[in-house]
Amino acid sequence: MRIPDVPYIRLSKIERGEVFARPDEIRRVAHALGLEPTDLLIDLAAPGFDFDAWVEPFRDGNSPDLTEERFAVLLAAALRARRAADPALTIATIDQDYGLPPVNLSRIENAVKPFGRWNAAIRRALFAIFDVADEAALRAQIEAQHRAGALDSAIGNVVDPTARMERTRARVQALAEELQGPVAGPAPTAAVPPPKLPLAAAARMLQVRGGPMPAGRIADAATGEQVEAPSGVGPRAFALRVSRATLGAGLPVQSIVILDPDRSPTPGGLTALRDGDGWRLLSVGLTREGQVVGYSTNPELEISLDDCDRESLATVVSAIFP
């Protein structure tokens, strides 16, 4: 489903609860689904509502790394304490001077995910804020603050489930009130349906690209081969010879995959990521925090697909095996 004026990455973060949707975004999503905007809000104060039961289907079953979860909480507390001690360190200053966007600042201060899940740019911003050279120095500084008791009051604000639930309830209530008010700006436009394929689309031929490249990449070069396009693929679909057994024996080197850039990566499926002048095949999964990631076996990689440009991804819709 495509929703005008709500970018794919923004919509993905809203779906996983990483950010609160704005009223205009809620209206557009509701319009696309044929619902009332308030139908998309959950009443956390409703009698019988069980948050743990509601969130259960979204868990992936993996056991958390308690050491890293602990450090995420300490980092959240340390960042809160750092800002509280320096009035000049405002949200706007952190964004402008350190390159740490407000949405990521909020997620770090609420220990949304372990430090290792943040990308290199976010890590560098944190090193600069704490005036340390690297991760080891950051961890040492925060552990020292914790041992000295300097983080005790801030930790309570991070881990208190009652306080966090109350903040969430207040935000949901504010959204409900805004949605009851007048609509500012233009009304939501209708969702754009996928393009209808011509009757002859099943006989369309796709040029096969491919060729081995270093570090498990696949060349974006013509092979001279053609394969028939499967039914239902978009107009930008193309074929790629695997060339590298980066995902193991399940996808042999001589296999050909059909990729559709107009489809979003889905956990449990496969996708290709544009990597320089080539492509990298990845299996798609979901972390415990709800982050969409791509995995490669050879070489061993884990890439946050949420942080990738949507135009650099193409979803695998079918495969032809040798």
C-alpha positions in Angstrom: 0.0 0.0 0.0 1.3 3.5 -0.9 0.2 6.5 1.0 0.8 9.9 -0.6 3.0 12.3 1.4 4.0 9.7 4.0 7.5 8.4 3.0 8.2 4.6 3.2 10.8 4.9 5.9 8.6 7.2 8.0 5.6 4.8 7.6 7.8 1.9 8.5 8.8 3.6 11.8 5.2 4.5 12.6 4.2 0.8 12.1 6.8 -0.4 14.5 6.0 2.2 17.1 9.4 3.9 16.9 7.8 7.3 16.3 4.4 8.9 17.0 2.4 9.6 13.9 1.3 13.2 13.4 -2.4 13.9 13.1 -2.1 14.5 9.4 -0.3 11.2 8.9 -2.9 9.4 10.9 -5.6 10.9 8.7 -3.9 9.8 5.5 -3.3 6.3 6.8 -6.9 6.0 7.9 -8.1 7.4 4.6 -6.1 4.7 2.7 -7.6 2.0 4.9 -11.1 3.2 4.8 -11.2 3.9 8.6 -11.9 6.8 10.9 -8.6 8.3 12.2 -9.5 7.6 15.8 -10.0 3.9 14.9 -6.1 3.8 14.7 -5.6 4.9 18.3 -5.4 2.4 21.1 -7.1 3.4 24.4 -4.5 2.3 26.9 -6.9 3.2 29.8 -9.7 1.0 28.5 -11.0 -1.6 31.0 -9.4 -4.9 30.4 -6.6 -3.6 28.1 -3.5 -5.7 28.6 -0.4 -4.1 27.1 1.7 -7.2 27.4 -0.9 -9.3 25.6 -1.2 -6.7 22.9 2.5 -6.5 22.2 3.1 -10.3 22.3 2.6 -10.9 18.5 5.3 -8.3 17.7 8.0 -10.2 19.7 10.5 -12.2 17.7 11.3 -14.7 20.4 15.0 -14.0 20.6 16.5 -13.6 24.1 17.8 -10.1 24.8 21.5 -9.5 25.5 21.1 -8.3 29.1 24.6 -6.7 29.1 23.8 -4.6 26.1 20.3 -3.8 27.3 21.8 -2.6 30.6 24.3 -0.3 28.8 21.4 1.1 26.7 19.7 2.1 29.9 22.9 3.6 31.3 23.5 5.5 28.1 20.0 6.8 28.1 20.4 8.0 31.7 23.8 9.5 31.0 22.5 11.5 28.0 19.6 12.8 30.1 22.0 13.8 32.8 24.4 15.4 30.4 21.6 17.6 28.9 20.2 18.4 32.4 23.6 19.7 33.5 24.1 21.9 30.4 21.2 24.2 29.6 22.9 25.2 26.3 22.7 21.6 25.1 19.2 21.9 23.7 17.5 19.5 21.3 18.1 22.0 18.5 21.8 22.4 19.4 22.3 18.6 19.5 20.7 18.4 16.0 22.6 21.3 14.5 26.0 20.9 16.1 26.3 17.2 16.6 24.1 15.8 13.8 21.9 13.8 16.1 18.2 14.2 15.0 15.5 14.8 17.6 13.8 11.5 16.9 17.0 9.5 17.4 17.8 11.6 20.5 14.5 10.6 22.0 15.0 7.0 21.1 18.4 6.9 22.8 17.1 8.6 25.9 14.4 6.0 26.1 16.8 3.0 25.6 14.8 1.8 22.5 17.7 -0.3 21.3 21.2 -1.4 22.2 24.2 0.8 21.3 25.4 -1.7 18.7 22.3 -1.2 16.7 22.9 2.5 16.0 24.7 3.3 12.8 28.1 4.9 12.6 26.8 8.5 12.3 24.8 8.2 15.5 27.7 6.7 17.3 30.0 9.5 16.2 27.5 12.1 17.4 27.4 10.4 20.8 31.2 10.3 21.0 31.2 14.1 20.3 28.5 14.9 22.9 30.4 13.0 25.6 33.7 14.3 24.3 35.3 10.8 24.0 37.4 9.3 21.2 35.6 5.9 20.7 33.2 3.4 22.0 35.5 2.0 24.7 36.0 5.4 26.2 32.3 6.1 26.1 31.5 2.9 27.9 34.2 3.5 30.5 32.9 7.0 31.2 29.3 6.0 31.6 30.2 3.0 33.8 32.3 5.4 36.0 29.3 7.8 36.3 27.1 4.9 37.2 29.4 3.6 39.9 29.6 7.1 41.4 25.8 7.3 41.6 25.6 10.2 39.1 23.0 8.5 37.0 20.7 7.2 39.7 17.9 9.8 39.4 18.0 9.7 35.6 17.8 5.9 35.4 14.5 6.0 37.2 13.0 8.2 34.4 14.2 5.7 31.8 13.1 2.4 33.3 9.9 3.3 35.2 7.2 1.5 33.3 4.4 3.5 35.0 5.9 6.8 34.0 6.4 5.7 30.4 2.9 4.4 30.2 1.5 7.6 31.5 3.5 9.6 28.9 2.2 7.3 26.2 -1.4 7.7 27.4 -1.0 11.5 27.5 0.3 11.5 23.9 -2.5 9.3 22.6 -5.0 11.5 24.3 -3.5 14.6 22.8 -3.6 13.0 19.3 -7.3 12.0 19.9 -8.1 15.6 20.7 -6.2 17.0 17.7 -8.0 14.5 15.4 -11.4 15.7 16.7 -10.4 19.3 15.8 -10.5 21.0 12.4 -8.3 19.6 9.6 -5.4 21.9 8.7 -4.2 22.0 5.2 -5.4 19.9 2.2 -7.5 16.8 2.7 -5.7 13.5 2.4 -5.4 12.3 -1.2 -6.5 8.9 -2.2 -3.9 6.1 -2.1 -2.3 5.5 -5.5 -3.2 2.0 -6.7 -0.5 -0.2 -8.2 -0.2 0.2 -11.9 -2.3 -2.2 -13.9 -0.2 -4.5 -16.1 -1.1 -5.0 -19.7 -2.5 -8.3 -20.7 0.8 -9.3 -22.4 2.9 -8.6 -19.3 3.2 -12.4 -18.6 5.2 -12.7 -21.8 7.5 -9.8 -21.0 11.2 -10.6 -21.1 13.7 -9.3 -18.6 17.4 -8.8 -19.2 19.6 -10.7 -16.8 22.3 -8.8 -15.0 25.1 -10.2 -12.9 28.8 -11.2 -12.4 30.9 -11.9 -9.4 32.5 -8.9 -7.6 34.6 -8.6 -4.4 33.1 -8.9 -0.9 30.0 -10.8 -2.1 28.6 -8.2 -4.4 27.0 -8.9 -7.7 27.8 -6.8 -10.8 25.1 -4.6 -12.4 26.2 -5.7 -15.8 24.3 -7.3 -18.7 24.9 -11.1 -19.2 23.2 -11.4 -22.6 20.6 -13.7 -21.1 16.8 -13.1 -20.8 14.1 -14.7 -18.7 10.4 -14.3 -18.7 8.9 -11.9 -16.2 6.5 -13.5 -13.7 3.0 -12.3 -13.6 2.3 -9.3 -11.4 5.8 -7.7 -11.3 6.1 -3.9 -11.7 7.4 -2.1 -14.7 10.9 -1.6 -13.2 11.5 -5.3 -12.4 14.8 -6.9 -13.5 16.6 -10.2 -13.2 19.9 -10.8 -11.4 22.1 -13.9 -11.6 23.2 -14.7 -8.0 26.9 -15.1 -9.0 27.9 -15.3 -5.3 26.6 -17.8 -2.7 26.2 -15.1 -0.1 23.1 -16.6 1.5 24.4 -20.2 1.6 23.4 -23.3 -0.3 19.7 -22.4 -0.4 20.4 -19.9 -3.2 23.0 -21.5 -5.5 25.4 -19.4 -7.5 23.8 -20.1 -10.9 20.3 -19.2 -9.7 18.5 -16.1 -11.1 16.3 -13.9 -9.0 13.6 -11.6 -10.2 13.7 -8.2 -8.3 11.0 -5.6 -8.1 12.1 -2.1 -6.9 8.5 -1.1 -6.4 7.9 -3.6 -3.6 9.0 -3.1 0.0 11.3 -5.6 1.8 9.3 -8.1 3.9 10.7 -10.0 7.0 11.2 -13.6 5.9 11.9 -12.6 2.3 14.9 -11.6 0.3 16.0 -8.2 -1.0 18.9 -6.7 -3.0 20.7 -3.6 -1.8 22.5 -1.3 -4.2 26.1 -1.3 -3.0 28.3 1.0 -5.1 28.4 -0.2 -8.7 26.8 -3.6 -7.8 24.1 -5.3 -5.8 24.2 -7.3 -2.5 21.6 -10.0 -1.8 20.3 -10.1 1.8 17.7 -12.1 3.7 15.3 -9.9 5.5 14.5 -10.2 9.2 13.1 -8.2 12.1 15.1 -7.5 15.3 13.6 -7.6 18.8 13.2 -3.8 18.6 11.2 -4.1 15.4 14.0 -2.9 13.1 14.0 -4.3 9.6 17.5 -5.7 8.9 19.2 -7.5 6.0 21.5 -10.4 6.7 24.3 -12.0 4.6 26.1 -15.3 5.4 29.2 -14.9 3.2 30.4 -12.3 4.0 28.7 -12.1 7.4 26.8 -8.9 7.5 23.9 -7.3 9.3 22.6 -4.1 7.6 19.8 -1.8 8.9 17.4 -1.6 5.9 15.5 1.2 7.7 18.5 3.4 7.3 18.8 2.7 3.6 17.5 4.9 0.8 14.3 3.2 -0.4 15.4 3.6 -4.0 18.5 1.5 -3.3 16.4 -1.6 -2.5 14.7 -4.2 -4.8 12.6 -7.0 -3.3 13.1 -10.6 -4.6 9.7 -11.8 -5.9 10.7 -15.1 -7.4 13.8 -17.3 -8.2 14.8 -19.6 -11.1 17.1 -22.4 -9.9 19.6 -24.3 -12.1 
